[in-house]
Structures are given as structure tokens and as C-alpha cells.
Amino acid sequence: MAVTLQQIAEACGVSRGTVDRALHHKEGVRPEVAQRIRETARDMGYIPRHASPLSSIRPVRIGVVLHTGISDFVQILAKLMLKFPEQTLLPVEVSLRVMDSTNVHHQLALIDDLVQNGQIDGLALMPLAHTLIREKINQLSDAHGIPIVTVNTDIPDSARLAYVGPDNIACGRTAAALMGMSTQGKGRILPILGQKSGHFADTQRLSGFQLEMGEHFPHIEVMPPEYCYLDQDLYRKRLIIVKEGDMM
């Protein structure tokens, strides 16, 4: 439903006429009030009547490439990406590609397919940890002018526009701090990571975990990590270790 001048007026505590004058840059409104009204209108998603109809604007085409599609998290993320066009005022088209594996060449092929056939305006990428992916990001950004946003895991020294996701090193440190306090700084801990290679997030979390443990909990023995993405056998092994008194 379109935002009305009356709704903006009520939000700002002014009259509808004041809102009309402020939005059309007419005299009779104090500059600070006019600025507040225009900011409120923008935040509320107000679209002026004279603006071009949305149907006449070419949709912004966004390509999305995610990996490890068997993950519950990635499945939720994929659904949110597909729903994004319904939640924005501007026309947006999303072309989604989800890969089950962490094969670098498969991810490169999916990116190329979107760029060559989809003619995308931008790319949201969950990048695999590989120099070829970094080079592809740099090529698309520098040579083709395609803005790229990395999602969930990052390649910070690439030409990507921005990163959306957690600070994975800080996540690892937080997990270590909580684990250290719960064990009173003693015992053995077995880190379990999703994947041994191909995923920056896992290696960054482990790095942060080890840094925090080494700095603040030197008496805890951190065992060599296990890599068992969705491995039920290792899950049962974890239960056995916990029952024996050690911590994961």
C-alpha cells in the first residue's frame, strides 16, 4: 500500500500541508523541519506521484550463487533470496544458483552462466576459499563493472563491494571464551568443523577459537579438529565424549 502525505504528517507531528510544502521544496517550512519530513518520507518508502511508474523501470537483475545446498542454513538463505523481490519497492529479479558441493570449478561455471546468459547487474556470492574465486571476483568487478557482495563468508582482499555476514574470527573467539568459562579453564576440547577446505568461514572460526584459547585459557588442551559436515557417526562420537566428561 502506498504511503500517503497524511501518514507522513502524522509520523512527523505536522500538518499535511506542511508535508506537501516540504516535499516540494516550497517556502514556509523551517529547514530543519523540512529535512526531517523528507527523511521520514524516504524511510517510510514514499513515492511521489510524478515518479515514473515502477512497471516502466527495467528490473535490477541480481545473480545469487550459494554452495553447500544440503545445509539447512543455506536452504533458508536461498528461500529468503527468492522472496527478496517481494520485499523491495524497486523491481528486482533474482536468478538463484545453489550447488550441493564445494567444487571450485562448479562455482566458477555457475558464475559464468549468470554473467553470460543472465546478463546480471550484480552478484551475491557465497565464495569458496580459492584463488580462482578471488580472481573471478576481481575480473568481474574491474573488467566488467559488476558489483559483487559476498555473503556469509568473505574474501576480504578481493574487489568485492561489500560483505554481509558475521565476523567469523570473532565468532570463534566468542565460542572459545564461553567454553573456557564453562570448563573453568581446564580439560580437553574437540573442535568440530563443517569442512576441511573450501570454506573460509570454518577456517576463520577455528583460527579465532585457537587464538582465544591460547591467550586466555592455556591450560585447556585443544585437540586436533574433526571435519564432519552432517556426519552422523561423528555426532554419535561427540555424545560419547561428552558423557565421559570432556567438552566439545
C-alpha positions in Angstrom: 0.0 0.0 0.0 1.4 3.4 -1.0 2.4 5.8 1.7 0.3 8.9 1.9 1.1 12.5 2.8 -1.3 12.2 5.8 0.7 9.2 7.2 3.9 11.2 6.9 2.3 14.2 8.6 1.1 12.0 11.5 4.6 10.5 11.8 6.2 13.9 12.0 3.5 15.6 14.1 2.8 18.3 11.4 0.0 19.2 9.0 -0.5 17.6 5.6 0.1 21.0 4.0 3.5 21.3 5.8 4.5 17.9 4.4 3.4 18.9 0.9 5.4 22.1 1.0 8.5 20.3 2.4 8.4 17.5 -0.2 8.1 20.1 -3.0 10.7 22.4 -1.5 8.3 25.3 -1.1 8.7 28.2 1.3 7.1 28.4 4.7 8.8 25.4 6.4 11.8 25.7 8.7 14.8 24.0 7.1 15.3 21.5 10.0 11.6 20.5 9.9 11.6 20.1 6.1 14.7 18.0 6.3 13.1 15.8 9.0 10.0 15.4 6.9 11.9 14.4 3.8 14.0 11.8 5.8 10.8 10.4 7.3 9.2 10.2 3.9 12.2 8.3 2.5 12.3 5.9 5.4 8.6 5.2 5.0 9.0 4.4 1.3 7.0 7.4 0.0 6.9 7.6 -3.8 5.9 10.9 -5.4 3.1 10.9 -7.8 5.3 12.3 -10.6 7.8 9.5 -10.2 8.0 7.0 -13.1 5.7 4.0 -12.8 7.6 1.0 -11.5 6.3 -1.0 -14.4 8.3 1.2 -16.7 11.6 0.6 -14.9 13.8 -2.2 -16.1 14.2 -4.7 -13.2 17.6 -4.9 -11.5 18.9 -8.4 -12.2 20.8 -9.9 -9.3 22.5 -13.2 -9.6 23.0 -15.4 -6.4 25.4 -18.3 -6.1 25.4 -20.3 -2.9 27.3 -23.5 -2.0 26.7 -26.4 0.4 23.0 -26.6 -0.5 22.3 -29.5 1.8 22.8 -27.2 4.7 19.6 -26.1 6.5 21.1 -22.6 6.8 21.8 -22.4 3.1 18.3 -23.6 2.2 16.8 -20.9 4.4 19.1 -18.3 2.9 18.1 -19.4 -0.6 14.4 -19.0 0.2 15.0 -15.5 1.6 16.9 -14.6 -1.5 14.0 -15.7 -3.7 11.5 -13.7 -1.6 13.6 -10.5 -1.7 11.8 -9.0 -4.8 8.5 -9.1 -2.9 10.0 -7.0 -0.1 11.5 -4.1 -2.1 9.9 -1.1 -3.7 12.0 -1.3 -6.8 11.6 -4.1 -9.4 14.2 -6.8 -8.8 14.8 -10.1 -10.5 16.8 -12.8 -8.7 18.5 -15.7 -10.5 19.5 -18.2 -7.9 22.1 -21.0 -8.3 22.6 -23.4 -5.4 25.4 -26.1 -5.5 25.4 -29.1 -3.2 29.2 -29.5 -3.3 32.2 -27.2 -2.7 33.7 -27.7 -6.1 35.5 -24.6 -7.2 35.1 -25.2 -10.9 31.4 -25.8 -10.5 31.1 -22.4 -8.7 33.0 -20.7 -11.5 30.8 -22.3 -14.1 27.6 -21.1 -12.3 29.0 -17.5 -12.1 29.9 -17.5 -15.8 26.5 -18.8 -16.7 24.8 -16.0 -14.8 27.1 -13.3 -16.3 27.0 -14.6 -19.9 23.4 -15.7 -20.1 21.6 -13.9 -17.3 23.1 -10.5 -18.1 23.1 -9.7 -14.4 23.6 -6.2 -12.9 25.1 -7.5 -9.7 26.1 -10.7 -7.9 25.6 -12.0 -4.4 28.2 -14.8 -3.8 28.9 -17.2 -1.0 32.5 -17.7 -2.2 34.6 -20.8 -1.9 38.1 -20.4 -0.4 40.2 -20.5 -3.5 42.5 -18.1 -5.5 40.4 -18.8 -8.7 37.3 -17.4 -7.0 39.2 -14.3 -5.9 40.5 -13.8 -9.4 37.0 -14.2 -10.8 35.6 -11.6 -8.4 38.4 -9.1 -9.4 37.8 -9.8 -13.1 34.0 -9.2 -12.9 34.4 -6.1 -10.7 37.3 -4.5 -12.5 36.8 -5.5 -16.2 33.0 -5.8 -16.3 31.9 -3.4 -13.6 29.7 -5.9 -11.9 29.2 -5.1 -8.2 29.7 -8.2 -6.1 28.6 -8.7 -2.5 30.0 -11.7 -0.6 27.6 -13.4 1.8 28.2 -15.5 5.0 31.9 -16.0 4.1 34.3 -13.4 2.8 37.3 -12.9 0.6 38.4 -9.6 2.1 41.4 -8.9 -0.2 39.2 -9.2 -3.3 37.5 -6.4 -5.3 34.1 -7.3 -3.8 31.9 -4.2 -3.0 30.8 -5.4 0.5 30.5 -8.3 2.8 27.3 -9.3 4.5 27.7 -11.8 7.3 29.3 -12.5 10.7 32.9 -11.8 11.8 33.9 -15.4 11.8 37.1 -14.9 13.7 35.2 -13.1 16.4 32.6 -15.9 16.4 35.5 -18.4 17.1 36.8 -16.2 19.9 33.4 -16.0 21.5 32.9 -19.7 21.4 36.3 -20.2 23.0 35.6 -17.7 25.7 32.3 -19.3 26.6 33.8 -22.8 26.5 36.7 -21.7 28.7 34.5 -20.2 31.3 32.2 -23.2 31.4 35.1 -25.6 31.9 36.8 -23.2 34.4 39.9 -23.2 32.1 40.6 -26.9 32.3 40.1 -30.1 30.3 40.1 -31.1 26.7 38.1 -29.7 23.9 37.5 -31.2 20.5 36.5 -28.6 17.8 34.2 -30.0 15.1 34.2 -28.1 11.8 31.9 -28.5 8.8 34.5 -28.7 6.1 38.3 -29.1 6.0 38.8 -27.0 2.9 36.9 -24.8 0.6 35.1 -22.7 3.2 36.7 -19.6 4.7 34.2 -19.4 7.5 35.2 -22.7 9.1 38.9 -21.9 9.0 38.4 -18.4 10.3 36.2 -19.6 13.2 38.9 -22.2 14.1 41.6 -19.6 13.9 39.6 -17.3 16.3 38.9 -20.2 18.6 42.6 -21.2 18.8 43.7 -17.6 19.3 41.3 -17.0 22.3 42.2 -20.3 23.9 45.9 -19.7 23.6 45.7 -16.2 25.0 43.3 -16.8 27.9 42.9 -20.5 28.6 46.4 -22.0 28.3 45.6 -25.0 30.5 42.9 -26.3 28.2 44.1 -28.9 25.6 42.6 -28.1 22.2 42.6 -31.4 20.3 43.1 -31.5 16.5 39.7 -30.6 14.9 37.4 -33.1 13.3 35.7 -32.3 10.0 32.4 -34.0 9.6 29.8 -32.0 7.9 26.4 -33.6 8.7 28.3 -36.8 9.6 26.0 -38.8 12.0 28.9 -41.2 13.0 30.9 -38.3 14.4 27.8 -36.8 16.0 27.4 -40.1 18.0 31.1 -39.9 18.8 30.6 -36.4 20.2 27.8 -37.7 22.5 30.1 -40.5 23.8 32.9 -38.0 24.6 30.5 -35.6 26.4 29.2 -38.4 28.5 32.8 -39.3 29.5 33.2 -35.8 30.9 35.2 -34.0 28.1 33.8 -31.0 26.3 33.3 -30.4 22.6 
